[in-house]
Amino acid sequence: MNRVAAFIAAASFLAAPAFAATYSAKPTTAPATAKIIGKDISWSCAGDTCRGSTEASRPVILCQDLAKHAGRIESFVADGKELSTEQLAKCNTAAKDGQTAELAKVN
């Protein structure tokens, strides 16, 4: 009986395994490269869609990181759930739109 109790006690201290979430994104413009290495995720892009999986659970952060590399994101899905309009807008604040910011002119 003591062995069973010891086994149950030991098992309760073990961490539950983390499961990788799957992500899918559609950049406005197809990325120039088929592989994008981002923060906490590696994206595989084909045509106009990028896919990846990671144990990180921060969809907006992952979206922003992809937007830095691939440009504006049209849609972003995390484990079958699409980002809201507000979340997607926040994601796209990180996108490079190809425009260079003007430096302030000092007179």
N, C-alpha and C positions, 0 to 999 in steps of 0.2 A: 504494500500500500504506500509506503514511503517513497518508493521508486516512482510511482505514478504521480504523486504530489510533487516530487522534485522535477519530473519531466514537464508537468503543466506549468510550474513556476518558471522553469528555464525557457519554455516556449513563449511565455508572456513577455519576456524581455527582448525577444527578437523583433526586429522591425518588419513591418509588412512590406512586401515587395512593391516597388513603384512601377506603375504601368505607364508606358509611353502614350502620349496623346498624339493624334494625327492632325495635321494642319494642311490646308489647301488655300492657295491664294491665286487671284487673277490680277496680275499687273495690267495697267492700262496699255502699256507697250510691252511686247514680248522681250524678255531679258536677252542680252547679247550672249550670255554664257548659259550652258546647260546645268552648271553646278554653282551654287552660291553658298559659301560658308559664312554663316551668320553667328550671332551670339547664341549659344546654347542649342543651335540647330543647323543641320546641313540640308539645303534645299535642292531638289532635283527639278529642273524646269524643262518642259517640253511644250513647244507651241506657245500658247498664252496662259499656261497654268504651271504653278510651282507647288510641289508637295514635299512634306517633311514630317518627321516625328521626333518627339523629345519628351523627356520626363518633366521639363519645365512647364509650369502651368500659368503663364502670363501671356495670353493671346495678344493683347494690345502692344506689349513690349516686343514680342516676336514680330508682329506686323510692322511696327516702326523700324525695326532692324532690317527687315526685308525691303521696306520702302527706301531706306538709305542706299541700298545696293541696286534695286530694280526700278525705282521710281514709284509714281503714284499707284496705289492699289485700288482696284475696282471692287473686289469682294474678298473677304477673308473668312474662312470657316475653321472652327476649332472643334474637333470631335463631333461634327455634324451640326454644330450651332454657329450660325452666321453672326458676325459682329454687327452691332446696331449702327445706325447712321452716325450717331454721336461718336461711338468708338472708332469707326472707320475714319471719321474726320480727324480725330486725335492721332490715329495712325499716320495719316497722310501729312501731318505737320512735319514729319521727318523726311518726307520725300524730296529728292533733288529734282527740281523741275527744269533744270538746264539753264536757268537764268542766273546771271551773276549779280550779286547785290552791289549797288553803287556805294562807293565810299563817300562819307560826308565831306562836303567841300568847306574848307576853312578860308575865309577871306581875310 
